[in-house]
Amino acid sequence: MFQSVPLAPPDAILGLSEAFAKDPNPAKINLSIGVFCDETGKTPILATVKEAERRLLETEASKGYLPIDGSPAYAQAVQAMMFGAGHEVITSRRATTAHTPGGTAALRVAADLIKKNFPKATVWLSDPTWPNHPQIFDAAGVPTKVYPYFDATANGLAFDKTLAALGQVAAGDFVLLHGCCHNPTGIDPTVAQWKQIAGVLAARGATALVDFAYQGFGRGLAEDAAGLLAILQPGVEMLVCSSFSKNFGLYRERVGALTAVSKDAETAAKVQSQVKAVIRANYSNPPSHGGSIVATILGDAALRAQWEKELAAMRDRINGMRQLFVATLKAKGVARDFGFIERQLGMFSFSGLTKDQVQKLRDQYAIYMVGNGRINVAGMRPATMDRLCEAIKSVM
Ligand code: LMR
């Protein structure tokens, strides 16, 4: 029976990590998967995470199941971090949050929710987007279409085209927006542009589905939520898929959340009952550890202040690498102006390197990046910058 099963192709991102692990070249460089590394190339455990774990080890009194949608303390912490404590969607109880295993599970629960309750809806994805987005909606049986996003010539947002395409979406469709630090381009709309997008969605009767995986990696915690808040006008409904892999460095703990903002508290209760039904038939209820770490840090003023400093240090290191990368390429005499990389936000840079150049970097220099030219800037290091830029120069 199983002999008839075809071999699946490797994942566009995680497949590269598998290939990287097998590469015997001691000088190999992994700039593919979006994971933060420090200057020594390690993915550190934040000091605040260690402290929260120490407290949890001492105080945790049970390993009984969590509720289907996770602990209320976690939900409150997530909402306050995204919307700001005391925001109208919190006080009116029209926001409901479910703790999910990572942002990916939040997206999958959202996809199942859409399939079950809005079977005619299409989900619109930016072109380009995270390669797992189409796979997740496809697996849930939800149709997707793309809207233009990236202007390759200007290395910027193709805003007029984006807006024109969103002006064509059908009433009842969902539009997936990257809340900040767009993956893979690193290019975000301005607040004014977010407001225009919000206006178009409202006019079309479409709902925003925000993938919010990098809060704090762009400009700052509050600054990175500006787009989300621009859309969230009184009465507006929305789904938000959060991830705490990056900003708390909790990758393998799989910590995320699906937040639904409904028209009013009564509707919110019904939506959350559907979210719970989806979760129960999928993974039943969430694993506790990662969410407890996040709730512990966000719930303690001193720990939270310390975590914000750790987050700022990660952000500063990434921005430092952007500057060093651009300066080193220039110093090596690379003719193309890579200055746009310093304007991009978050972990990733859309380098403009072709598929062929990316393949040569891998084959000839054991330098791994995603096939579309996406580079994980958070994986760059001063110690390997020279070799990286020399290799890029040679394949260009
Ligand atoms: C990425 O885009 O590299 C990260 O979000 C990790 C992943 O799961 O793909």
Boltz pocket constraint, residues with backbone or C-beta under 6 A from the ligand:
constraints:
  - pocket:
      binder: B
      contacts: [[A, 13], [A, 14], [A, 32], [A, 33], [A, 34], [A, 35], [A, 130], [A, 132], [A, 183]]
      max_distance: 6.0
